[in-house]
Structures are given as C-alpha cells and as structure tokens.
Amino acid sequence: MDDETKEPNDLVDPHDEEGISRRRFLTVAGAFVGAVAAAQFTSVPLLGKGLASHGGGAESAYKWGMVIDTNKCIGCNYCTYACQAVNDLPPEMEYNVVTTEYTQNGDEFFLARPCLHCENPPCVQVCPVGATYVRDDGIVTMDYDLCIGCRYCEVACPYGARVFNWKDNSQVDNTEVVPEFGFPEVESRPRGIMEKCTFCQHRIDDGLERGLMPGVDEKATPACINICPTGARIFGNLNDPESPVSVAL
C-alpha cells in the first residue's frame, strides 16, 4: 500500500521536518505589514449542497477579530502554553505558534501565527465533507465528528495553522504544561483528525449566554488574550466600533 492510499492513522508523523519547512514558508507567504496584524471576516460560501454558512457581517451582531501588535510581543510563548492547556493539547501540538524572525537589518522580532480566520478561507473550500466551516460570527471552526482526516485543509492553509492529531485521547499528557496557564476546558479530540484555533469559541458562546462580553470579560475571552503579559493581543467584536479590537484598528 503506498502513501496515497494509506489511512491517516497509518502514516508516520512527519512533523519534525515538515513543521520547520512550513514555518519558514510563513516568512515568505505571511504578509504582516507594519506592527499590527489583524484577522477580519466576511461572508464565504461552503462546498456542497446544504452546507452554506455565513462569515459574520450585517446579518450578525458579532464579528470576532484579533489584533496582534508585534512591537509588543516578547516571544514568551505564554499564549501557546495557555492555548495548549485550555484545549487539552499535548506539548507537540500547537494551535498558536510564535516564531523568531529577523528584519533585513538583522533585528530580531517575534511573529505570532494563530489561525487568521480568513475572510475567504481556503481550508473551508477544499474540505470534501464540510467538516470545517465559517460560523455566523466569522469564526472558522471544526466539526470533529465529520472530519475524515484527509488533511486537505492542512495543505490548503498557507500559514500552517492546522495540526493533525496523531494521538489517542489516552496518550495525551499535559504534565509538561505549567498548571497556572490553565486547565482543559474542552474534550480531547480522537486520533486521526485535523484541529485548529477556534478563538476559544466555547468561552465566547458561554460568555454571551451569561451576559459577558468577549474581549472585555476574561471568562468570555480567548486564553491567549488573557495570558499575554504585554497586552500584545487584543480581541473583540469588529461590528462594535467601540470594542477594544475596533479601537485598536
């Protein structure tokens, strides 16, 4: 059986070398102009009959976005650790990657690479089963029950923001993650599927039901935002001109 016909669970984990090449690819492909990087969302159709979704906008009261000020990022990786803790990830799986880069003058800076929740996400367009889709509030999310682990979305994403789950639930061990970064808030996903940043949608949804505002109230805000010691990350509702993220933009 060749690699093209193997099931994802039969493949050898290539993340050591492949991860490095994709990170270097980000340097060329990721257009982070100036000091601030922002993710914004608009409407985008999904493949397949009956799979239409909305990416936020006039029909939605909320349109979530994040701003990252690279001038403030100190490369502490607290955002990565908090994300791993809250999403019950093993140390080798990172939704939220921070890389060390250099300017043409040789000056060092840190580049954060979470999912950008694209306005026209290529990952959504290539998924053959509609397992990844855009919510009404603009979050590009996953239905893990539908995912077949084909990894098309991983190939389509130009930022390397999707990770394949190589481990069974019983194999996940977060003992290397310092407890003060948080504890699991969502269930572990099964082996053989793709995973990604969801802006901690469970916090957003629960917070709104409780009358809390994401980006303002910590319990309704993504873990990476709360943990950042320099305030390099700002989150909020792009449909609200007075929200923290709108003010930052």
N, C-alpha and C positions, 0 to 999 in steps of 0.2 A: 504493500500500500504506500503510495507516495504522499508527500506533504499536502498536495492539493486535495486529496480525498480523506485525509485524517480528520477525525473529530478534534475540536479544540483541546479536550482533556487528554488527548494522546500526544500532543506536541510537547517539545522540550521548551522550558521557559527561556526565552532569548533576551530577557530584559537587561542583562548586564551590558551587552554591547549595543543593542538596538536603542536602549534608553539614552545612551551617550550621543549617538548619531542624531536622534530626534531633538535632543536639547541643543545641539549645535545648529541644527536646521532652524530652530526658533530664532537664532541670532540673525539669520538672513530673512526668514519669512515673516517674523513678527514685527510689524511696523509700529513701534512705540515711539511716536514723535513727541518731543518735549518731555516734561517732567511728569505728566499725568496721563495714565491710561484709563479709559472708561469703557464699560460694556453697556450697550443700549439695545433695545429690542423693538421690532415691528412685526407686522403680520407676515406669516410664511405658510404656504400650503404643504401638506404631507403627501407622500406617495400612497396610492391605494384608495379604493372606494370606501367611504365611510370613516376615513382616518383624518379628516380635516381638523385642524386646530388653529388656535389664534395666538399671536405673539404679543398680546397686550396692545394698548392703543386707546382710541376714542371709546371703544366699547367696554373697556376695562378700567376700573377705578384705580388699579395698581399696575405699575410697570417698574419692576425692580431692576436696579442697576448698582454697580460698584465702581468707585474711583480708587485708583492706587497711585499715590504720589511717590515716584521712585526716588525723589530727593530725600524723602523721609525714611525710606526702607533701609534698615541697618543689617539685613541678612541674618537675623537671629533665628529664623525658621520657627518661631513660636506659632505662626499661622499654620504651618504644616503639621506641627505636633498636635495642636488643638483640633484640627480637622481630622487627623487620624484617630484621636481619642473619641471624639463625638460620633464619628461614623464607623467606629469599631473596625479599624483597618490595621493590618499588620505593618510593621515598620517599613517593609519594602514597597508598600503600595502608597502612592501619594496622589491625591486629587489636586493638591495645591503645592506646586513646585516653585522653589526660589533658586535661581541660578546666579552665579557670579559672572559678570560680563565686563568688558573694557571698552572705553571710548577710543577713538583714533589717536588720541594723545596719551593713551595708556592709563587713564584714570579708571579706577575700579568703581563699579556700581552694581546694584542688585536688581535683578529683573524677576518679578513675581509672575507666575504663569498658572493661574487657575483657569477653569473653563470661562471663555469670554461670553457665553450665552449669545451667540451671534444672531444678528437680525435675519440672516438667511443661512442657517446652519447646514453645512454640507453633510454632517453626520446624520441629520434627520432625513435628508433626501436619499441617502444610499441604503438606509435600513430597509430590508426586504419584508419585515413583519410589523413595522410601526412600533417597535419597542421603545424608540426614543422619539420624543415629540416636544412641541412647544406649548406650554401652558398659556392660559388666558393672560396671565400676568407677566409673560415673557420669559419665564424660566425654562431652559432646555433640560428636560428631565428624562427619567427612565421608567419603564415598566419591566421590572426584573422577571416577572412571570412570563413575559412574551419573548424576552431576549434568547436567541439561539446560539450566541457566542460566535457568530461568523466573523466578527472583528472588522467588518466593512467600515463601521464608524471610526474605528481606530485609525485605519488607513486614510480615511477622508479628512480627518481633523488635521489642519496644518500646524496646530500648536501642541500636539502630543498631549492633549488634555484628557484623554480617556485611557483607562487602565483595565487590563484583563485580570480577572480573579482566578488565580491558579490554585487556591487552597479551599479545602472543605471548611465548613464552619468550625469543626473540632480542632482544626490546625491553627486557627487564628490565636495569636498570643500577643497581647499589648503590654507585656510586662516591661518592655524597654521604653514605653512612653511614660513620662513622669505624670503621676496622678493629678497634679494641680492643673494640668492642661485640660482636664475634663474626663468624663466617663461616657461609655456608649449610650447613645440616645435613640439609636435605630437598630433594627435586627441585622445580623450578619447576612450577607447575600450568599447564595450557593455557588459552588465552584463552576467555572466554565461560562461565565457571563461577563459583559462589559460593565464598567462602573465609571462614575464621573461626579464632579461637583454639582450639587443641586441648590446652591445658596442656602443650605440647611433649611430646605423647604418645610420640613416638619416643624421647625421653630416658627417660621413665618406663618404657616397655617394655624398652628395652635395659638400663637400670639394674637392674631387678628380675631380669633374666636373669643379670646379673653379680653378684647378691647385694648391690646397693646399695639404699639406701632414699631414695625421693623426699622432698624436704623436709629431708633431713638431709645427704645426699651431693650435692654440687653437680653432678656429672656426670649425676645422675638427676633433677635439679630444673629446672623451667621457667626459661628465660633471664631473664625479668623479675624473678624472685625473687632470683637470684644477683646481678644488677647493681644492685639498689636500694641506694643509699649510706646510707640511714637505717633500713633494716630495716622499712619500712612494709608490706612484703608478707611473708606467712607462708603456707607451703604444707605439706600433709601428708595423712596418712590419717585421715579422720574416724572410721573404725572402730577406731582405736587411741587410747584415752583418754590415752596418754602422748605422742602425737605433737605436734610443735610447733603445728599448727593447732588441735588439740583443747585444748591447754593455753591457747592464746590466747583461745579461745571460752569 
